[in-house]
Amino acid sequence: MSLDTSFGSGGYQIITTVAGSGALAADFNGAVTVGSATNAPPGGDGADLGLTLTAASATADNNAGNNSFVVRVRLIASNVAGNQAGVTRPNSAQAIYSDPDGDTPNGSTPVDRIVALSGSQPSVSIVEPTLTVTQTQTNNGGPLGVDRNDEITYTITIRNDGGINAFDIGFLDTVPSQLIFRNPDSACSR
C-alpha cells in the first residue's frame, strides 16, 4: 500500500467537524496545526506518514466530547505479487507524543508516549478481476485443413467474471509468420 499524495494535504486530511467525520461526537473545540509531514520513502509501498503537530490544543471547557479530531489518510493498493485476491492488509496507525516533563510532575526529562489503539485494527481485503481468454478458429479450407490463400478467422474473447473492474488490460496474440494479417477490425492492430 502506498499513500495517495493527491488526497488532501499530501495524502492526509485533518478533520475537526462532525460534518467531516462521523467518528466525532462534536466539533473539535480547539486548534490543530500541522508543522510538517513526512512520507518516507515518498509514495513508496509501506511508507510511514509522520505528522508533526506544532499546535494541538483544546479549550478548557471540561467537555471531553469536543476534544477530538480526525486524521484521515488515503492509501492505494499496489499492483505487486503479494497483493493477490483474498489477501488482507491491516493498518496499524499509532499516535506518539512527547510528554515534556516525563514521568515526574514538572520534571525536565521528556518522554515519548505511545497512545494505544482503542477498538479493533482496521484492515482491507484485496479483490481482483477474474479474466478469462478464449480463442476459436474457423477457416474456409477443406476438411483436411487450409491451403494457400484460404482465410482463417480467429475469434478471441476476453471476459471479466470477477465482478470487479479491470484496468490497463493488455493483450498480445502473435500471428504465425506463415499467415498474413488482413482486414482487422478497427480495434485490432498488428
Backbone as a ProteinNet text record, in pm:
[ID]
protein_1_A
[PRIMARY]
MSLDTSFGSGGYQIITTVAGSGALAADFNGAVTVGSATNAPPGGDGADLGLTLTAASATADNNAGNNSFVVRVRLIASNVAGNQAGVTRPNSAQAIYSDPDGDTPNGSTPVDRIVALSGSQPSVSIVEPTLTVTQTQTNNGGPLGVDRNDEITYTITIRNDGGINAFDIGFLDTVPSQLIFRNPDSACSR
[TERTIARY]
85.1	0	90.1	44.8	119.8	23.4	78	-0.8	-41.6	-169.3	-218.8	-189.8	-77.6	-34.4	-120.6	-213.2	-303.7	-424.5	-438.5	-551.9	-520	-613	-599.9	-472.3	-396.9	-271.4	-152.9	-135.4	-22.9	-50.8	-177.6	-211.8	-293.5	-318	-394.1	-486.8	-584.6	-672.9	-682.6	-687.8	-720.1	-866.2	-949.3	-1093.5	-1132.3	-1199.1	-1234.8	-1385.4	-1465.3	-1610	-1685	-1799.6	-1885.9	-1929.5	-1952.7	-1991.9	-1883.7	-1758.8	-1647.7	-1621.6	-1660.7	-1636.8	-1737.2	-1801.6	-1894.2	-1824.2	-1689.8	-1615	-1612.7	-1650.8	-1651.2	-1790	-1793.6	-1920.4	-1963.5	-1866.5	-1893.7	-1780	-1802.2	-1693.9	-1580.3	-1457.6	-1339.6	-1336.2	-1325	-1324	-1179.3	-1100.8	-960.2	-894.1	-764.8	-687.9	-584.7	-565	-463.9	-387.4	-255.6	-171.6	-63.7	-54.9	49.9	170.4	281.4	403.7	478.5	481.6	549.4	491.7	504.5	460.6	573.5	597.6	699	633.5	680.5	631.4	755.3	808.7	936.2	920.7	964.2	1002.1	877.2	888.1	770.1	694.9	566.8	481.9	516.1	613	654.9	564.7	570.1	493.8	541	446.6	479.2	541.1	535.8	594.9	517.8	589.2	527	494.4	373.9	336.3	360.5	440	464.8	416.4	330.3	281.1	335.9	396.6	441.6	343.3	271	172.2	241.5	250.9	315.3	220.2	90.8	-8.3	-125.4	-165.3	-284.4	-337.4	-440.1	-492	-643.7	-702.2	-846.8	-883.6	-995.2	-1043.5	-1079.3	-1041.4	-1065.6	-1209.8	-1301.7	-1443.6	-1499.1	-1410	-1448	-1547.9	-1547	-1634.5	-1546.2	-1535.1	-1448.9	-1499.6	-1626.9	-1685	-1633.7	-1579.1	-1532.1	-1379.6	-1311	-1164.7	-1096.4	-1168.3	-1112.8	-1110.3	-1011.5	-1005.4	-964.2	-982	-956.3	-843.8	-753.5	-653.8	-698.1	-731.4	-776.4	-667.4	-631.6	-534	-600.3	-550.1	-598.8	-479.4	-495.4	-390.6	-433.9	-336.6	-361.3	-300	-380.5	-328.4	-235.4	-115.1	-15.2	-33.7	1.8	-6.9	122.8	132.8	251.7	208.6	302.5	270.8	208.6	246.3	193.4	49.2	-4.6	-143.2	-231.5	-262.6	-349.6	-486.6	-585.8	-723.2	-729	-799.8	-819.2	-718.6	-610.6	-510	-567.3	-543.2	-589.4	-469.8	-486	-380.3	-430.1	-364.1	-405.3	-343.4	-403.3	-346.5	-317.4	-193	-152	-107.8	-195	-161.4	-147.7	-62.9	-48.5	-12.4	-42.5	-7.1	104	201.6	313	323.7	335.9	353.8	464.5	520.4	627.8	568.7	588.9	546.2	665.1	658.7	778	833.1	747.6	804	821.9	802.6	832.4	745.7	808.1	736.3	726	793.1	791.6	713.3	611.7	540.8	639.6	626.3	715.7	861.9	882.8	1018.7	1083.1	1204.8	1278.7	1323.4	1286.2	1326.2	1204.9	1197.4	1081.5	1079.2	959.8	940.2	838.9	872.3	775.6	672.4	545.4	434.6	364.9	331.4	256.2	113	20.4	-121.6	-171.9	-224.4	-273.3	-397.6	-412.1	-528.9	-650	-756.5	-879.8	-968	-1025.9	-1104.7	-1016.9	-1074.4	-1000.7	-924	-818.2	-735.2	-808.9	-825.2	-894.9	-807.3	-872.4	-798.5	-880.4	-814.5	-880.9	-849.8	-942.3	-921.2	-898.3	-794.5	-761.6	-857.2	-914.5	-1001.2	-942.4	-967	-914.8	-1017.4	-1006.7	-1093.6	-1052.3	-1143.1	-1113.8	-1130.3	-1018.6	-1021.7	-1003.3	-1076.9	-1057.5	-1040.8	-962.5	-940.6	-976.9	-1064	-1096.2	-1068	-1032.2	-999.5	-1060	-1127.9	-1180.2	-1127	-1125.7	-1073.1	-1169.1	-1198.2	-1277.3	-1200.4	-1218.3	-1149.5	-1238.9	-1205	-1282.5	-1210.5	-1118.1	-1044.7	-1126.6	-1070	-1138.1	-1130.2	-1182.6	-1185.8	-1046.5	-945.2	-809.7	-729	-785.8	-713.1	-719.5	-623.3	-622.9	-512.6	-534.9	-436.8	-403.5	-312.6	-270.3	-391.1	-392.1	-495.6	-629.3	-639.1	-759.2	-758.3	-875.4	-885	-910.6	-845	-862.5	-908.2	-1011.8	-1062.2	-1043.2	-975.4	-959.9	-1052.1	-1132.6	-1217.9	-1166.7	-1121.2	-1063.1	-1154.8	-1195.3	-1286.5	-1218	-1214.2	-1162.3	-1282.6	-1297.3	-1415.7	-1373.2	-1445.6	-1421.8	-1539.7	-1517.4	-1621.8	-1608.4	-1516.3	-1487	-1577.8	-1655.4	-1740.9	-1664.5	-1535.8	-1450.5	-1395	-1396.2	-1344.1	-1197.7	-1162	-1023.2	-971.4	-847.7	-789	-658.6	-620.2	-490.7	-467.8	-568.8	-557.6	-477.4	-383.8	-308.1	-332.3	-328	-348.8	-252	-193.8	-99.5	-131.8	-146.4	-165.6	-65.2	33.8	137.3	88.2	74.3	27.8	145.8	126.5	236.8	288.6	416.8	477.8	428.8	372.2	323.2	184.9	123.5	-8.5	4.4	-87.5	-91	-207.3	-181.6	-285.2	-361	-491.9	-571.6	-701.8	-751.9	-885.7	-918.2	-834.5	-864.7	-981.6	-1050	-1147.5	-1072	-1143.4	-1076.9	-1004.4	-1044.2	-981.8	-856.2	-823.2	-708.3	-593.2	-473.9	-355.4	-255.5	-161.4	-59.8	66.3
-116.3	0	123.1	224.7	349.7	465.1	572.7	691	762.1	796.9	872	1019.4	1066.2	1203.5	1308.3	1266.2	1362.4	1392.1	1320.1	1335	1438.4	1530.8	1627.2	1708.1	1709.4	1785.4	1691.1	1631.6	1540.7	1399.8	1359.6	1223.4	1213.8	1325.6	1323	1443.8	1432.9	1544.3	1550.6	1670.7	1690.9	1734.7	1658.1	1685.3	1722.7	1835.3	1885.6	1902.4	1863	1882.9	1750.6	1743.3	1625.7	1606.8	1716.4	1707.8	1639.7	1652.9	1593	1448.4	1404.6	1267.4	1223.9	1113.3	1055.7	999.8	995.5	946.6	1048.4	1172.5	1277.8	1290.6	1303.4	1323.7	1469.9	1559.1	1703.5	1768	1889.7	1963.1	1984	1974.2	1994	2137.9	2155.8	2289.2	2325	2345.8	2377	2408.1	2389.9	2419.8	2310.4	2276.3	2179.2	2239.2	2238.9	2289.5	2186.7	2144.7	2052.4	2135.9	2116.5	2189.2	2126.7	1992.4	1923.4	1783.9	1733.4	1597.6	1527.4	1403.2	1323.1	1196.3	1150.4	1028	958.5	864.1	804.3	655.8	606.5	684.8	742.6	862.6	929.1	841	818.4	741.4	594.1	546.7	407	312.8	185.2	84.6	76.4	72.7	59.8	183.2	294.9	418.5	467.6	523.7	579	725.5	764.4	905.4	956.7	1058.5	1121.2	1264.9	1299.6	1436.4	1495.8	1611.1	1684.1	1797.4	1788	1890.9	1998.3	2117.8	2226.7	2287.8	2264.2	2310.2	2214.8	2170.8	2087.7	2118	2197.7	2236.4	2235.3	2211.2	2212.4	2314.8	2379.7	2477.9	2407.8	2465.1	2404.6	2427	2351.6	2366.9	2245.3	2150.2	2028.3	1942.8	1951.5	1870.4	1775.4	1650	1552.6	1519.7	1543.9	1512.1	1598.2	1716.2	1802.8	1819.8	1718.8	1724.2	1632.8	1594.7	1500.2	1560	1517.5	1548.4	1421.3	1419.8	1300.1	1329.5	1232.9	1235.5	1126.9	1166.5	1071	1059.3	937	911.1	825.8	837.2	752.6	674.3	542.1	453.8	392.4	352.1	287.2	147.6	47.5	-89.4	-99.4	-144.3	-152	-278.4	-269.5	-383.9	-463	-542.1	-623.5	-768.4	-860.8	-1003.6	-1038.9	-970	-1000.5	-957.6	-874.2	-828.1	-907.8	-1029.2	-1114.9	-1121	-1161.1	-1168	-1247.7	-1192.9	-1260.2	-1223.6	-1154.8	-1114.1	-998.5	-1001.1	-894.2	-809.7	-678.3	-584.2	-498.3	-507.8	-426.8	-288	-195.2	-61.7	-45.9	-26.3	-21.7	118.5	215.8	353.9	366.5	457.6	487	633.3	683.9	822.5	820.9	906.4	921.7	1069.6	1101.3	1241.7	1253.6	1370.6	1396	1460.9	1394.4	1446	1524.9	1659	1738.8	1722.8	1687.1	1672.7	1527.3	1436.1	1295.1	1233	1142.1	1068	1143.4	1254.3	1332.7	1461	1489.9	1617.9	1733.8	1821	1935.6	1893	1772.8	1723.1	1788.6	1748.8	1810.6	1709.7	1583.4	1481.7	1439.1	1481.6	1445.7	1296.5	1243.7	1102.6	1095	1011.6	988.2	887.5	920.3	834	780.4	653	590.7	573.2	623.7	611.7	480.9	394.3	264.2	280.6	192.1	191.1	143.8	221	175.6	113.8	0.1	-71.3	-163.6	-218	-313.9	-243.3	-309.3	-256.6	-273.5	-165.3	-179.7	-252.4	-319.7	-389.1	-386.4	-412.8	-421	-556.3	-604.9	-729.1	-693.2	-750.2	-724.3	-805.3	-739.4	-806	-780.3	-872.6	-859.4	-907.8	-859.7	-914	-1057.2	-1133	-1268.5	-1270.1	-1261.6	-1256.2	-1395.7	-1423.7	-1546.4	-1509	-1585.3	-1564.3	-1694.7	-1683.5	-1799.5	-1763.2	-1864.6	-1841.1	-1954	-1915.6	-2013.9	-1979.7	-2080.9	-2061.8	-2123.7	-2050.2	-2103.4	-2075.9	-2161.3	-2138.8	-2182.8	-2136.7	-2176.8	-2284.4	-2349.5	-2458.6	-2585.8	-2688.1	-2817	-2893.9	-3015	-3095.9	-3135.8	-3127.5	-3165.3	-3046.5	-2926.8	-2809.4	-2696	-2605.8	-2488	-2499.6	-2430.7	-2428.2	-2282.2	-2260.5	-2125.3	-2037.9	-1914.5	-1812.2	-1842.6	-1950.4	-1974	-1876.9	-1827.5	-1735.9	-1813.3	-1769.2	-1826.5	-1713.1	-1736.2	-1633	-1681	-1599.7	-1627.2	-1532.4	-1585.8	-1503.7	-1519.6	-1407.6	-1408.5	-1328	-1389.3	-1323.4	-1309.3	-1186.9	-1160.2	-1126	-1197.1	-1180.3	-1160.8	-1072.9	-1048.9	-1105.9	-1216.5	-1280	-1245.4	-1155.3	-1128.2	-1028.5	-950.3	-850.9	-727.2	-721.5	-607.6	-552.5	-421.1	-360.7	-396	-420.5	-446.1	-322.5	-284.8	-165.1	-201.8	-119.8	-132.2	-272.1	-325.1	-459.6	-453	-540.3	-554.6	-693.9	-706.5	-837.5	-850.6	-967.2	-992.9	-1128.6	-1132.5	-1257.7	-1256.8	-1340.5	-1345.5	-1430.9	-1367	-1436.5	-1512.8	-1640.3	-1716.7	-1647.8	-1654.2	-1584.2	-1638.9	-1758.7	-1816.7	-1762.7	-1680.8	-1623.7	-1474	-1419.4	-1276.1	-1216.4	-1107.8	-1041.5	-946	-972.5	-892.1	-848.1	-734	-685	-692.8	-636.1	-642	-549.4	-580.9	-486	-359.5	-249.5	-122.8	-123	-211.5	-214.3	-300.3	-363.8	-453.3	-390.4	-434	-391	-502.5	-492.9	-597.5	-548.1
0	0	0	-69.1	-69.7	-45.8	5.2	37.2	-91.5	-102.8	-218	-193.1	-244.9	-216.8	-286.6	-374.6	-437.4	-347.9	-238.2	-147.2	-39.6	-18.4	91.7	83.7	192.7	202	190	74.1	55	103	106.4	145.6	273.1	338.6	463.7	473	561.8	595.9	748.6	803	944.3	947.5	1016.4	1019.7	1162.4	1176.3	1309.4	1329	1229.1	1240.7	1227.4	1292	1281.2	1136.7	1066.1	925.2	841.6	881.3	807.1	842.3	962.3	1003.6	1109.4	1085.2	1182.4	1304.2	1302.4	1417.9	1531	1502.7	1604.7	1666.9	1801	1871.8	1864.7	1852.4	1845.4	1768.2	1721	1655.5	1754.9	1704.5	1788.8	1836.5	1966.7	2025.9	2060.5	1956.6	1976.4	1844.6	1839.6	1719.3	1695.7	1567.8	1527.6	1411.1	1420	1312.1	1283.2	1156	1114.6	1074	1146.2	1114.7	999.7	996.6	887.6	872.6	751.2	720.7	647.5	684.3	616.1	564.7	452.3	389.9	337.5	415.3	379.2	352.3	237	119.6	52.2	-7.1	-63.9	-163.5	-134.8	-224.1	-234.3	-154.6	-164	-87	-123.1	-51.1	93.2	185.2	326.5	386.9	317.1	368.2	489.7	583.9	704	681.6	719.6	719.3	859.8	871.2	1001.7	1000	1093.5	1105.5	1234.3	1223.2	1341.8	1364.8	1474.7	1508.1	1590.7	1535.4	1609	1709.5	1690.3	1787.4	1786	1902.9	1918	2057.2	2063.2	2193.2	2190.3	2306.7	2320.9	2427.1	2407.4	2503.5	2633.9	2744	2875.8	2919	2854	2887	2960.7	2997.7	3070.3	2993.8	2862	2778.9	2697.2	2744	2676	2536.1	2508.7	2378.6	2264.7	2294.3	2186.2	2187.2	2238.8	2247.6	2145.6	2040.6	1942.4	1802.6	1725.7	1582.6	1510.1	1379.5	1298.2	1199.5	1184.8	1077.6	979.6	857.3	755.6	650	615.8	509.6	402.3	281	171.6	118.9	113.4	64.1	-68.5	-145.9	-274.1	-268.3	-301.8	-309.2	-429	-404.6	-511.1	-593.6	-720.2	-810.3	-800.7	-693.5	-669.1	-646.4	-660.7	-649.2	-514.3	-408	-275.4	-254.5	-342	-330.4	-424.8	-387.1	-466.4	-401	-475.6	-426.2	-296.5	-199.6	-71.5	35.5	-0.4	98.7	181.2	310.2	398.8	440.9	432	470.6	586.9	702.7	818.5	815.6	887.3	905.2	1053.4	1086.3	1227	1267.3	1247.4	1284.5	1435.5	1477.4	1619.6	1638.3	1753.7	1786.5	1891.4	1868.3	1962.7	1993.9	2121.3	2156.2	2260.5	2268.2	2363.8	2489.2	2602.2	2732.6	2787.7	2785.4	2816.1	2957.8	3053.6	3188.7	3229.3	3135	3158.6	3266.7	3343.3	3446.4	3578.8	3589.5	3713	3689.5	3773.8	3758	3760.7	3662.8	3646.8	3630.8	3578	3556.9	3435.8	3408.4	3298.1	3193.4	3209	3113	3029.9	2903.5	2821.4	2789.4	2772.1	2738.6	2624	2522.3	2414.9	2463.2	2445.2	2486	2361	2362.5	2253.7	2300.4	2220.3	2252.2	2192.3	2277.7	2233.4	2145.8	2049	1962.1	2041.7	2037.2	2101.8	1995	2024.9	1924.7	1843.1	1738.7	1657.2	1545.9	1502.1	1393.9	1261.3	1183.8	1055.1	953.5	859.9	754.8	626.4	516.1	386	324.9	244.3	170	24.4	-33	-173	-260.8	-360.9	-458.4	-597.2	-686.2	-821.7	-922.3	-1045.7	-1150.5	-1182.8	-1240.1	-1285	-1436.3	-1506	-1652.5	-1710.8	-1816.8	-1892.7	-2039.7	-2111.4	-2253.5	-2325	-2423	-2506.2	-2651.4	-2727.6	-2868.1	-2951	-3058.1	-3152.6	-3290.9	-3376	-3511.4	-3611.1	-3716.4	-3828	-3955.9	-4054.6	-4182	-4296	-4415.3	-4532.8	-4612.3	-4548.6	-4613.6	-4615.9	-4671.2	-4681.3	-4550.3	-4550.5	-4429.6	-4380.6	-4465.4	-4424.5	-4373.6	-4379.2	-4332.7	-4432.5	-4422.8	-4509.2	-4612.9	-4722.3	-4830.4	-4857.1	-4949.7	-4985.9	-5018.8	-4962.9	-4981.7	-4913.5	-4837.2	-4757.4	-4639.3	-4605	-4490.7	-4362.1	-4258	-4124.8	-4033.6	-3957.9	-3865.9	-3723.1	-3645.1	-3502.8	-3427.2	-3339.6	-3254.1	-3111.3	-3055.7	-2921.3	-2830.4	-2722.8	-2628.6	-2493.3	-2444.5	-2309.9	-2224.5	-2115	-2030.8	-1885.2	-1816.9	-1674.2	-1596.7	-1528	-1447.5	-1299.8	-1265.3	-1124.7	-1057	-1131.8	-1068.8	-1022.1	-1047	-1011.6	-1142.3	-1158.1	-1280.4	-1300.8	-1425.3	-1462.9	-1536.1	-1508.4	-1569.3	-1638.8	-1735.3	-1803.2	-1859.7	-1926.1	-1982.4	-2112.1	-2124.6	-2248.5	-2304.6	-2434	-2496.3	-2612.5	-2625.8	-2734.6	-2795.3	-2925.7	-2997.7	-3111.9	-3101.7	-3204.4	-3320.9	-3436.5	-3556.5	-3616.6	-3647.4	-3706.7	-3833.8	-3856.6	-3970.6	-4104.1	-4105.8	-4230.9	-4269.4	-4183.4	-4210.3	-4235.2	-4313.8	-4342.3	-4264.6	-4194.1	-4114.1	-4203.9	-4230.5	-4322	-4259.9	-4306.4	-4271.6	-4123.5	-4041.4	-3898.1	-3864.2	-3754.1	-3700.9	-3665	-3655.4	-3627	-3492.8	-3401.4	-3270.2	-3267.5	-3378.5	-3382.7	-3457	-3424.7	-3499.6	-3497.7	-3586.1	-3589	-3527.4
[MASK]
++++++++++++++++++++++++++++++++++++++++++++++++++++++++++++++++++++++++++++++++++++++++++++++++++++++++++++++++++++++++++++++++++++++++++++++++++++++++++++++++++++++++++++++++++++++++++++++

